[in-house]
Amino acid sequence: MTSDWSNRYDPARQVFAEVDLNPPVAVAGAHLLDTDLLAPSPADTKHLAECGWCQQRQQAAGHHDDGLDEDAFLQAAHQRAVNGGTATLALLTTLSPELRALTAASDAREDVTVGQLWRLRWRDVTELAVVVNVDRWWVTVAPVTTDVNAADEFDLILPATASVLSTDFAVCFSLESTVPLFVFDRQVSPASRPTLDAERAAAQLPPPEVIKDVWRAWRRGVAGPADLTYGLAVDDADLDRRELRNAVAAGFTHLSSASSCVPGDPLGDVVPLLQQIKSLGLLPAELAARSGLDMSVFLRIKKGGRVTRDEAARLTSLLDTDISTILDANPPFDDALITEVSRPSHRPALRALAGTFSSEDDQRWKMAETIAPQAARTVGTAPTAGAGTTDWATKVSVYLQQQLTALGDPSADQR
């Protein structure tokens, strides 16, 4: 479906009379977006010099320059607000009670599973997504947007009855993203159960197995399950929809990058800490003498253990590098430990521990650093902890209860 240009421009003015809305396919580099036409970057300028189609679009866009100075525009907008001219706009932009509830803080007690609709939040980014696959602390999601024009032929369009959003929404499987478990903040809708009632099935989120089938269909490039509503293919010339989809995907790029804060899982190639220590060619006694650390630290490193931030600070002069580089060279945490400390149910406790002088991320990895050395010791006899595994869930629960009790937080009694 291409954009209805007649709704945006007056045909009587013949602004686009000479512009072919279908972009040429044999052009080096991507065509400029509408937002870049009047303020092109140096790279865009080079493309403009070689692309007649973008030159036509730029000339047409220039016809709409109102010539109004920015200060004059802001002054006029302010005067309109003072005179009460924003009252109509306020009615259109006021959140419904259902949507406003989604912006409030909430304690998540559920585990993340396929078919659920979640609010994702990390730092200043908040998005909605449906879970399509869970692999330890990595979760593949399909972005959700209430602008159904973003849905292509692989994406589902679901009715207002399928969630508390109270409006139709699109589940964009073709914009899938893999994000860390710790960005999940609040469950919006649980996974649906299969039903033989066609009317009920059409009014709810598809059950987990159907969600997986739609996801697999997108990955294989084939048609998805029948009896579902899909979007329309995005035409190359439909710049508005292409830009809309880019905007939807942008927030999830930031959420995916959250994994870079996981200690022991840095971006790029890193020389392991043990290898850096061995390259010095010094005996443990010499290493201890030069760094001021106890010999037990180097024995721990030799056995595959990690160093703390304070110990890393002592090693900076010995290894001629900075603290961050040394911490990045630490052996990675056990995946099961990362998964446990990343569960959404722990986020309220971590926020309470962070207060105003720390961050949730700092508290999460401080907890992991404290608990990691306990791997050789058993705590409890949870049925999920088999031979050779560590009951991280119990260790995390005990740690948070102790820390919250020390803080005087009444929520410690609820854990």
Residue pairs with C-beta under 8 A, 6 or more apart in sequence:
1 232
1 233
1 235
1 238
1 241
2 21
2 235
2 237
2 238
3 238
3 239
3 240
3 241
5 16
5 21
9 15
9 16
13 63
15 60
15 63
15 64
16 60
18 56
19 53
19 56
19 57
19 60
20 53
20 56
21 237
22 236
22 237
23 31
23 53
23 236
23 237
24 51
24 53
25 236
27 50
27 51
27 53
28 50
29 47
30 47
31 47
31 51
31 53
31 54
31 239
32 40
32 44
32 47
32 48
32 54
32 57
32 58
33 239
33 243
34 57
34 61
34 239
34 240
34 243
35 243
36 44
37 54
37 57
37 58
37 61
38 58
38 61
38 62
38 65
40 47
40 48
40 58
47 54
48 54
48 55
48 58
80 86
95 103
96 166
98 164
98 165
98 166
99 165
99 166
101 164
102 119
102 128
102 164
102 165
102 186
102 188
103 126
105 348
106 185
106 186
107 345
107 348
108 184
108 185
108 186
108 187
108 344
108 345
108 347
109 345
110 116
110 187
110 190
110 344
110 345
111 343
111 344
111 345
112 118
112 131
112 134
112 139
112 181
112 184
112 344
113 131
113 134
113 191
113 208
114 131
114 132
114 133
114 134
114 191
114 208
114 211
114 212
115 130
115 131
115 191
115 192
115 205
115 206
115 207
115 208
115 211
116 130
116 131
116 187
116 188
116 189
116 190
116 191
117 128
117 129
117 130
117 144
117 163
117 187
117 188
117 189
117 205
118 128
118 129
118 130
118 131
118 141
118 184
118 185
118 186
118 187
118 188
119 126
119 127
119 128
119 184
119 185
119 186
119 187
119 188
120 126
120 127
120 128
120 129
120 141
120 179
120 183
120 184
120 185
120 255
121 127
121 183
121 185
121 186
122 182
122 183
122 254
122 255
122 258
123 258
125 251
125 254
125 255
126 185
126 251
127 143
127 144
127 251
127 252
127 255
128 143
128 144
128 145
128 169
128 188
129 141
129 142
129 143
129 144
129 177
129 179
129 252
130 141
130 142
130 144
130 171
130 205
130 211
131 139
131 140
131 141
131 211
132 140
132 141
132 142
132 173
132 176
132 211
132 212
132 215
133 139
133 140
133 212
133 215
134 140
136 335
136 336
136 338
136 339
137 180
137 181
137 182
137 335
137 338
137 339
137 342
138 178
138 179
138 180
138 181
139 178
139 179
139 180
139 181
139 184
140 176
140 177
140 178
140 215
141 176
141 177
141 178
141 179
141 252
142 155
142 171
142 172
142 173
142 175
142 176
142 215
143 171
143 172
143 175
143 176
143 177
143 248
143 249
143 251
143 252
144 169
144 170
144 171
144 172
145 169
145 170
145 172
145 248
146 165
146 167
146 168
146 169
146 170
147 170
147 244
147 248
148 157
148 168
148 169
148 170
148 231
149 231
149 240
149 241
149 244
150 170
150 172
150 175
150 231
150 241
150 244
150 245
150 248
151 157
151 170
151 171
151 172
151 230
151 231
151 232
152 172
152 174
152 231
152 232
152 233
152 234
152 245
153 230
153 231
153 232
153 233
154 173
154 174
154 214
154 217
154 218
154 224
154 230
154 231
155 170
155 171
155 172
155 173
155 174
155 175
155 230
155 231
156 170
156 171
156 173
156 206
156 214
156 224
156 228
156 229
156 230
156 231
157 168
157 169
157 170
157 229
157 230
157 231
158 168
158 169
158 170
158 171
158 205
158 229
159 168
159 202
159 203
160 166
160 167
160 168
160 169
161 203
161 204
162 169
162 189
162 203
162 204
162 205
163 169
163 188
163 189
163 205
164 188
164 189
165 188
170 231
172 245
172 248
173 214
173 215
173 218
174 218
175 245
175 248
175 249
175 252
176 215
176 218
177 249
177 252
177 253
177 255
177 256
178 256
179 252
179 255
179 256
179 258
179 259
180 256
180 258
180 259
180 262
180 342
181 339
181 342
181 343
181 344
182 258
182 341
182 342
182 343
182 344
182 347
182 361
182 364
183 255
183 258
184 344
185 344
185 347
186 344
187 344
189 205
191 205
191 207
191 208
192 204
192 205
192 206
192 207
192 208
193 207
194 207
194 209
195 201
195 204
198 227
201 227
202 227
205 211
206 214
206 228
210 225
210 228
213 224
213 225
214 224
214 225
214 228
217 223
217 224
217 225
218 224
224 230
234 241
234 242
234 245
235 241
259 265
260 266
260 267
261 361
261 365
262 333
262 338
262 365
263 327
263 328
263 330
263 332
263 333
263 365
263 368
263 369
264 306
264 328
264 330
264 331
264 332
264 333
265 332
265 333
266 328
270 325
270 328
270 329
271 329
272 329
272 331
273 301
273 307
273 326
273 329
273 330
273 331
274 301
274 302
274 304
274 331
276 319
276 326
276 329
277 287
277 298
277 301
277 302
277 319
280 287
280 318
280 319
282 290
284 295
284 298
284 299
285 295
287 293
287 295
287 298
287 318
288 294
288 295
288 297
288 298
290 318
291 314
291 315
291 317
291 318
292 314
293 311
293 314
293 315
297 307
297 311
300 306
300 307
301 307
304 331
305 331
305 373
306 330
306 331
306 369
306 372
307 315
307 326
307 327
307 330
308 369
309 323
309 327
312 323
312 326
312 327
313 323
315 326
316 322
316 323
316 326
319 326
333 368
333 372
334 372
334 375
334 390
334 392
336 389
336 390
336 392
337 368
337 371
337 372
337 375
337 390
337 392
338 368
339 392
340 392
340 393
340 396
341 364
341 365
341 367
341 368
341 371
341 392
341 396
342 364
346 364
346 396
346 400
347 360
348 411
349 400
349 403
349 404
349 409
349 411
349 415
350 360
350 363
350 364
350 367
350 400
351 360
352 404
352 407
352 409
352 411
353 363
353 400
353 403
353 404
353 407
354 360
354 362
354 363
367 396
367 399
367 400
367 403
370 399
371 392
371 395
371 396
371 399
374 390
374 395
375 390
378 385
378 390
378 391
379 391
379 394
379 395
379 398
380 391
380 394
381 391
382 391
382 393
382 394
384 391
384 393
385 391
397 415
400 412
400 415
401 412
401 415
404 411
404 412
404 415
405 412
